[in-house]
Amino acid sequence: MIEIFTAKWCGPCVELKMKMLNVPHVNIDVDENPELAKSRGVNAVPSIFITENGTETKILGMPGSEFFEKYSV
């Protein structure tokens, strides 16, 4: 599962949204869901949480090309 915490006012988030068209994910707006963002420890956007096989990885900012190669469908 991939969760992406973003904001409408965030330039890199808008760019990331366009790059994520072929990557299954859940988009969470921090302004619309502040308590969820706080509970997940989000203090910068975009923040990406990837959960695989019970392990969670957090990426801050724009991920590299290997992310898109690995998760695109």
N, C-alpha and C positions, 0 to 999 in steps of 0.2 A: 504494500500500500504506500502511495506517495501522497503526502499532504503538503500543500504550499500555502504559507501565510504571506499575504500580499496586502497592498493598499492601493486604492484608485489613484492617489496622488504620487505614487512611487514610479518614477521613470523606468528603472530597471525591471520593476514588476510587470509593466506593460510589455516590455521587450520579451521577458520570460514567458508571459502568457502566449505570445505569438509562436514562440519556439516549442511550447508544450502541446501544440495541437495534436500530435501523434503519440503523446505519452499519457496513458491513463492516470488520472490524479484527482484529488479533491482540492478545490481552491477555497481558501478561508480568508475573508477580508478581516483584518485586525480591527478596523473601525466598527464593523458590524458585529464582531465577536470578541470584544476585549477580554472578557473573563477566560475564554478558551485560550486565547493567545497568552495571557498571563500564566495560566495553569501549565502551559507547555514551555514556559520560559522564553517566549519570543521577545527579543529586545531589538531586533532589526529586521527589515524586510528587504528583499524576499528571504524567507527562511523555509527550507525544504526539509521535511522529515521523511525518511525512507525506512519502512519496517519490512524486513525480510527474515524469515526463519527465526522470529522472536528477537531479532537484534535491530535496534534503531540507530540510524545514522542521521546526523544533522548537517546540512550544508547551508552556509550563509552566503548570500549573494548569488550571482549568476554561476551555475555549474559549468564545467568544461564540456567539451564535445564528447568525451567518453560517457558522460551521463546520458546524453541524448541517444548515442549509439546503443547503449545497454538497454534503455527503457522504452525506446520507440517501438510501436507496433505497426 
